[in-house]
Amino acid sequence: MSNTGWKEDLARDLESYALGEEPSAFEQLRAPVIEQWRTEVRRLGKEFKLVVRGQARKHPDYDDGEDICTAAVHWLDRKGRFARSMHRLYMLGEQAGEEIPLDGVDV
């Protein structure tokens, strides 16, 4: 991703993800990681946005272990490996909490 043409970068990335591609090995290595992450939906006026919260690792603006919240997420990998906000790719580490089992919720 470049600092100029971010709209084009975002559109290109979203198109490639929709085609089943994933970020290159280089992009994955240089992307910050969010550990102990969870998703949240936040109200923004009359609209809503999806964000990812967790602990930063390798982020250029935050110390390792610092709690962060992404900007609105435009793509969340269905396997929970990465998320793409408007300006940044994030790799996702360990998810916080317990996942719902594949069989559903125990009653």
C-alpha positions in Angstrom: 0.0 0.0 0.0 1.2 3.5 -0.8 0.5 6.8 1.0 -0.8 8.2 -2.3 -3.7 6.6 -4.0 -5.1 4.9 -0.9 -8.5 4.6 -2.5 -7.1 2.7 -5.4 -5.1 0.5 -3.0 -8.2 -0.3 -1.0 -10.3 -1.1 -4.0 -7.6 -3.3 -5.5 -7.2 -5.2 -2.2 -10.9 -5.7 -1.7 -11.3 -7.0 -5.2 -8.4 -9.4 -4.7 -9.8 -10.6 -1.4 -13.2 -11.1 -3.0 -11.5 -13.4 -5.6 -10.1 -15.5 -2.8 -6.6 -14.0 -2.7 -4.8 -13.0 0.5 -2.1 -10.5 1.2 1.3 -11.3 -0.1 3.9 -12.8 2.3 5.7 -9.4 2.2 2.5 -7.5 3.2 1.8 -10.0 6.0 5.4 -9.6 7.4 5.2 -5.8 7.5 1.6 -5.6 8.8 1.0 -4.8 12.4 -0.5 -7.7 14.4 -3.5 -7.5 16.8 -3.4 -10.1 19.5 -6.3 -11.0 21.8 -8.6 -9.4 19.3 -12.3 -9.1 19.2 -14.7 -7.3 16.8 -17.1 -4.6 17.8 -19.9 -2.8 16.0 -20.0 0.9 16.7 -22.6 3.5 15.9 -21.4 6.3 13.7 -24.4 8.7 13.4 -27.1 6.7 11.6 -24.7 4.2 10.4 -22.6 1.4 12.0 -19.0 0.4 11.6 -17.1 -2.8 12.4 -13.8 -2.4 14.2 -11.2 -4.7 15.7 -9.9 -4.1 19.2 -6.9 -5.8 20.8 -3.3 -5.6 21.7 -0.9 -4.1 19.2 2.3 -5.8 18.1 4.7 -4.3 15.5 2.4 -1.2 15.0 4.3 1.9 13.9 2.2 4.2 16.2 1.8 2.1 19.3 3.9 0.1 21.8 3.7 -3.6 21.8 0.9 -4.7 24.1 -0.9 -1.4 24.0 -4.7 -1.7 23.5 -5.8 -0.4 20.1 -8.9 -0.1 18.1 -8.8 0.0 14.3 -10.6 2.4 12.0 -13.7 1.0 10.3 -12.9 -2.4 8.9 -13.6 -2.8 5.1 -12.7 -6.5 5.0 -12.5 -9.1 7.7 -11.1 -12.5 6.6 -13.6 -15.1 7.3 -10.9 -17.4 8.7 -9.8 -14.6 11.2 -6.4 -14.2 9.7 -6.4 -10.6 8.6 -8.5 -7.4 8.5 -8.2 -4.4 6.2 -9.1 -0.9 7.3 -9.1 2.1 4.9 -5.4 2.7 5.2 -3.9 -0.4 6.8 -3.7 -4.2 6.7 -3.7 -5.9 10.1 -2.8 -9.5 10.7 -4.8 -11.1 13.5 -3.2 -13.2 16.1 -5.0 -15.0 18.9 -8.6 -14.2 19.3 -9.9 -13.1 22.7 -12.4 -15.1 24.6 -14.0 -18.4 23.7 -15.3 -19.2 20.3 -18.8 -20.7 19.7 -18.4 -24.4 19.0 -19.2 -25.5 15.4 -22.1 -27.5 16.7 -23.7 -24.4 18.2 -24.2 -23.1 21.7 -24.5 -25.6 24.5 -27.9 -25.3 26.2 
